[in-house]
Amino acid sequence: MPTALVTGGCSGIGLAIAGQLATRGYDLVLVSERGVPLADAAAGLRATHRISAHPLTVNLARPDAAEEVHHAVRERGLEIDVLVNNAGMFFFGEAVDAHPARANALLQLHVVTPSLLCTRFGLDMRERRRGHILILSSISAARDFPGISYYGSSKKYLRGFARALRSELGIYGVNVTCLLPGATATALYDSTGQRPPGPPARCDDVARGGGRGGRARDVRRRSGVRSRPGHPRHGAGGDAHAADVHRPHSRARAVAAASVTDPFTPFRLNGLTLRNRIVKAATFEGMCPGGSPSDALVEHHRAIAAGGAAMTTVAYCAISPDGRSYATQLLMRPEIVPALRRLVDAVHREGAAASIQLGHCGYFADPRVIGGRPLGASRVFNTYGLSFARPMTEADLARVIADFASSARLAIEAGFDAIELHFGHGYLVSQFLSPFTNRRRDRWGGLLDNRMRLAVEVTRAVRGIVGARVPLLAKINLRDGFPGGLDLDEALVVAQSLETEGLDALVTSGGFVSRTPLYMLRGEVPISQMVAVQERLVTKVGLFLFGRLFVQRYPYEEAFFLEDARRLRAAVRLPLMLLGGIKTRASIERALGDGFELVGMARALLHDATLPRRLMTREVDASACIPCNECIAEMDRGGVRCVRAGSSHEKQMAVCRSSNT
């Protein structure tokens, strides 16, 4: 039987979580200094759930408390699978003003002992390569009282400690979650200080297997957008956009068990119900002349939706004018909201959801398009755009973070169901994450915690704007694909940190446009087609002479990111979307069986937008797409499309392509 250890085991929150763990069949070790209530609590759990419950009376304010607990557990021959560390919370000012003995006791009880318990049992879990640690802040055990935000000092400590612990243990299959004040109160207690009936959602998450890592926080909805009939949200849990929702930061939850392998089982991503597990991955369309949506873009995504995909993703929407690498790249601004709403409505009429990918190209931006020198993490030469980046200042960074947030607000106004943040492929945020392009020596560079600061700040800013109920995804690199770039071990830490910031899903990818452009695609390198569509003579000549040097060939195999993504699956609890050359029903089923909640498809849907429906009816079991990658060149020639004769998407788009000229 799996075993969970719960400190504060006879307190309201501790006992609530212990009860939920017991309903899932966990044996329990309950720790508290209150001997009699603890024994009563253990006896009640044993009688109700028929599990083993070991009361352990220990004063956690003593310096040797953590060692005593660890020793007692080992003496009983137990292995702890879940550690619920009910750390409590206090204002450091209390310790400053208190008698020295009282101050020491406060620090020991709320900071030192919880930290040592996590370390002791975390090392055991690391050896077994499994386990979950929940650091719970329960000052809110009575109610979410005014002034709770002043307890921020120890809150910051526990958050930082959880992040450090996660970076050490995550790659060994140990999950670390930290719940902070406010969320705990509103999840477990009502305004009268009484625990409401029924299991709290977060206790249920932990009981199911440890919960997903996350910094729970209260978020106030700001958009005021209402759901509509026919919308994928409609009828799924009430109004998904109700104003002034005061609740813990929600997490995406599956509607089916983890063992589901049927690609056409619905999935619930935060408040959004997807009709199946197939998502059209973001692929630069090249259908936005002047940065505005065209009829071709609307038809492109309508056709994908009509073909049966659960959600389609509008790609590469620049958050600001200096973030564009192509003149045909979408640029978010208020005047395009009506056109975007028309696109979203067309997708909704076909029964699918619509997502939009927000990003900034950084030093990949074309100087001719943006009318100036591109921004970047450091002064690095970009062979993709033949320019040097201007290192970003603090003012530049603050503006970009704000632009992400304002673009997200406009996306919600346009009716998009979900937002995807582009943190991969060597674009701006990826340039900060990668040690190859980030050579800064300030708080934005150097150690990984600094390099991922921009990703964290953007995530926080966007979540603060869109609120708790809008699904927020991020595309990240598992690897940059070359020595000196971001590697898998660092990517896992980035993913875990983003999980704590409230993401609802991660999209797995890889590659760096200026160094390993086809790492994210694999297959053939269509140099001659790429040369043919270039407008600048210098680019044509450069591609012709040196294209094979800068655009390397990577052998294609289906689901080529799967092995790396499996390590990510073991490191985080939030939903994952697997990308990477997926084109058969068997590969989709294998991905779902491996614990990935969604799969992203791109080239296969460009070849045949109706593939999801045909897979569902068993008309076909695989796409006829081949990894020729000639669709890449078409991005510069009127819009991305499959050039293979007879492809359904080519037929559907032919009548619309003239609108791009």
C-alpha positions, 0 to 999 in steps of 0.5 A: 500500500502507498503511504502518505505522511501528513504533518499537522495531522489533526488540524482542519486542513491536515485532516481533510487531506488525510481523509482524501488520501485515505479514500484513495487507499493510502496508509497514513502517518499523522504527525502532531504534538497534540497526542490525544486528538491525533490518536483520535484522528488516526482511530477515526481514519482507520475505522472509516477507511480500513487503512493503517494510520500511525499517529506520531506525536512530535513537537515540530518546533524542536530542532531535532524534530525532522530527524525524529520523524524520519527515524520513527518512520524508518523504524516502522519499515515505512516508505513515504510516497506522499509528504504533505508538509503542513508548514503553516505560515507566519509573519517574519515581523512576529519573530523580530518582535517576539521573545528570543525563545518564541522567535526560535520556535516560530522559525523552527516550526514554520521554516526550519522543520518543514525544510528539513522534512522535505529534504530528508524524505525528498532524498528517499524519494529521489532514490526510489525515483518517485514521490510527491511533496506538497508544501502547504501554507495553512495560516488560512485555516480559520478564514481568508482574513484581511491582511493575509497578504502581509504574510509575504516574507515566509510565503516568498521563502517557501516558494523559493524553497519549493522551486529549489527543491523541484530543480533538484528532485524533479528530474528524478520523478519527484513532484513538488507542489507549493500551495500558498495563503489565500488559495488554501483558505478559499479551497477549504473554508467558507467565510464563516471559518467552517469547512464546507461539505465535500472534498476540497478540489486541491485535496482531491488532486493530492489524493489522486497522485500528488496534484499538479505543481502550482502556486495557487493564487486568487485571480480576479477575472477582468475580461467580462466576455460572456460565453455564447450558444454553440461555443465549446465552453457553453454548458460546461460548468456554467459561465466560464467568463463570469466577472469577479471570480474569487477562487484558487487559480484553476488547473486543467483537469481531464474528464477521463482516466489517465489510461484513456487511449481513444483519440476521440475521448473529450478532454477538459482543459481548464474550463474548456471542453475539447471534443477530442485529443487532436489539436492543430499545432501553430504553424506560421500561415503567411496569410496576414498581409500588413499584419491583418487577418485575411479571408484566406486565414479565416478559411484556413482555420475554418477548414481545419475545424470542419475537418474534426480537430478539437482546437486550431491554433492561429500561429505567430501573432506578434505582440508588438510591431518590433516583434515580426519576422515577416510582413505577412505575420499577424500583428495584434492591435485593437483594429484587427479584433473584429477580423479575429472575431470573424475567424473565431466565429467561423471555427466555433460554427464548425464545433472546434475551439480556437487558440492563438499563439502570442510571441515576439521574434526578438532578434529574428525580427526583419529590420526591413519589416520593423524599421529598426534594429531587432531586440535580443537578450544579448548582442548576437549576430543572427544569420537568419536575419543578417543583423546584430541584436540590440541588448534589451534594457529594463525598459524594453523588458517591461514594455514587452511583458506589458505587450504580452498582457495587452495582446492577451486581453485583445485575444480574449476580446476577439473570443479566443478560447485559449492562449498559447505563449511562444517560448520556443524555437529561438524566439525572444523568450527562448533567446533569454532561456538559451545560454547560447543567446543569453550572455547577460550578467544582470538579473535576466542572465547567467543562472537558469533562474535568471534566464527564465525570469522573462518566461515567468514574468510573461506568464504571470502578466498574462495570467493576471489579465486573462484570469483563472478560467482561460486556458493558458498554454506555452510552447517550450523547447525540450532542446535547442538542438545544438551544443551550448543551447538549452538542454533537456535537464534545464528544460525540465526545470523551466517546465516545472517553474512555469507549472508553478506560475499557473499554466494549464498545459505545455506544448512540447517542441524543440529547435532554434530557427537560426541554428537548427531550423528543421530540428522541429520538423525532421525530414527533407530539406527543400533548398531549391524551393526555399531559394525560389521564393526568396525576394532578396538576391543576397538571400537567394545566393546565400541559401543556394551556396550555404543552405545545406550548411545552415539548414541541416537535415534531421532524419524523420521518424514519427513522434520524434520528440516522444522520448524526451517528452516522456522525461517531461511527463515524469517531471510535471503534473499539468497536461502536455501536448505532444508534437513531432511528426505525428500522423497515425492513429497508432501514434496518437494512441501510444502518446495518450497511453504514455500519459500525454493528454493531447497531440498536436498535428501540423503537416498532416492536417495541411495535407488533409484537413479532414484527417481527424474525421477520417481517423475517427470513422476508421476510413484511414489509419494514417495520413498520406503526408510525407516529410518533404517539407515543401510546405515551408517554402509556401509560407513565402508564396501566398500562404502555407499549404501542401503542394502534393497534388490532390491534398484536400487542404489544397483544394479548399484553399485554392479559392481563397489564396488570391486575397493575400495579394 
